[in-house]
Amino acid sequence: MAENLSTLDLIHKAAKEEFLQKGFLKASLRNIVKNAGVTTGAFYGYYASKEELFKSLVYTTYNTVLDFYKNALFEFENLPLEKQPQRMGKSGRECMEKMIYCFCGHKDEMH
């Protein structure tokens, strides 16, 4: 049974494959459109550029990881100065664990 994907889903699927195989810099918008089986006009109906497309694919995961870091930093900075040295290792470890779990659950986006 064939997949019944929307135009946007086709673009995302082709883009993920292209970015994973070639990396962002070498990924070709022309190949993405071709492999998605859509027109360039259809692509531009959703995105203004390759950069915008890439951002849409990784934005949520990127921001989740960044939020883990920011929250850990904020919590650490708000500890009394005398407690910071004893809490430093545990704070860093807890933040890193959250980030690693996120990386593992979103391997393609983090690649």
C-alpha positions as CSV (number, residue, x, y, z in Angstrom):
1,M,0.0,0.0,0.0
2,A,1.5,3.3,-1.1
3,E,2.0,6.1,1.4
4,N,-0.5,8.9,1.1
5,L,1.8,11.9,2.0
6,S,1.0,15.5,1.6
7,T,3.2,17.8,-0.5
8,L,4.8,19.1,2.7
9,D,5.4,15.6,4.0
10,L,7.1,14.7,0.7
11,I,9.3,17.8,0.9
12,H,10.3,17.0,4.5
13,K,11.0,13.4,3.7
14,A,13.2,14.2,0.7
15,A,14.9,17.0,2.6
16,K,15.8,14.8,5.6
17,E,17.3,12.3,3.3
18,E,19.3,14.9,1.4
19,F,20.5,16.7,4.5
20,L,21.5,13.4,6.2
21,Q,23.4,12.2,3.1
22,K,25.1,15.4,2.1
23,G,25.0,17.7,5.0
24,F,23.5,21.2,5.0
25,L,26.1,22.9,2.8
26,K,26.1,20.3,0.1
27,A,22.4,19.5,0.1
28,S,20.7,20.6,-3.1
29,L,17.3,22.3,-3.2
30,R,17.0,21.0,-6.7
31,N,17.5,17.4,-5.5
32,I,15.1,17.9,-2.6
33,V,12.4,19.1,-5.0
34,K,13.1,16.4,-7.5
35,N,13.2,13.5,-5.0
36,A,10.0,14.8,-3.4
37,G,8.3,14.7,-6.8
38,V,7.0,18.3,-6.4
39,T,7.6,21.5,-8.4
40,T,9.9,24.2,-7.3
41,G,6.8,26.5,-7.0
42,A,5.2,24.0,-4.6
43,F,8.4,24.1,-2.5
44,Y,8.3,28.0,-2.4
45,G,4.7,27.8,-1.4
46,Y,6.0,26.4,1.9
47,Y,9.5,27.8,2.3
48,A,11.5,30.8,1.1
49,S,14.8,29.0,1.1
50,K,16.8,25.8,1.9
51,E,17.8,27.5,5.2
52,E,14.1,28.0,6.2
53,L,13.4,24.4,5.4
54,F,16.3,23.1,7.4
55,K,15.3,25.2,10.4
56,S,11.8,23.8,10.2
57,L,13.1,20.3,10.5
58,V,15.4,20.9,13.4
59,Y,13.9,23.8,15.2
60,T,11.9,22.0,17.9
61,T,14.7,19.6,18.9
62,Y,17.3,22.3,18.8
63,N,15.3,24.6,21.1
64,T,14.6,21.7,23.5
65,V,18.3,21.1,23.9
66,L,19.0,24.8,24.2
67,D,16.3,25.1,26.8
68,F,17.8,22.3,28.9
69,Y,21.1,24.1,28.9
70,K,19.6,27.6,29.6
71,N,17.5,26.2,32.5
72,A,20.4,24.4,34.1
73,L,22.5,27.5,33.8
74,F,19.8,29.7,35.3
75,E,19.2,27.3,38.2
76,F,22.9,27.1,38.9
77,E,23.4,30.8,38.8
78,N,20.5,31.3,41.2
79,L,22.0,29.0,43.8
80,P,23.8,30.8,46.7
81,L,27.4,31.3,45.9
82,E,28.6,29.0,48.7
83,K,26.4,26.1,47.3
84,Q,27.6,26.4,43.7
85,P,30.9,24.5,44.0
86,Q,29.2,21.4,45.6
87,R,26.3,21.5,43.1
88,M,28.4,22.1,39.9
89,G,29.1,18.5,38.9
90,K,25.5,17.3,39.6
91,S,24.0,20.2,37.7
92,G,26.2,19.6,34.7
93,R,25.5,15.8,34.8
94,E,21.7,16.3,35.0
95,C,21.7,18.7,32.1
96,M,23.9,16.5,30.0
97,E,21.7,13.5,30.7
98,K,18.6,15.4,29.5
99,M,20.5,16.5,26.4
100,I,21.7,13.0,25.6
101,Y,18.3,11.5,25.9
102,C,17.0,14.2,23.6
103,F,19.8,13.5,21.1
104,C,19.1,9.7,21.2
105,G,15.4,10.3,20.6
106,H,16.0,12.7,17.7
107,K,19.0,11.3,16.0
108,D,18.2,12.5,12.5
109,E,17.6,16.1,13.6
110,M,20.7,16.2,15.7
111,H,22.9,14.6,13.0
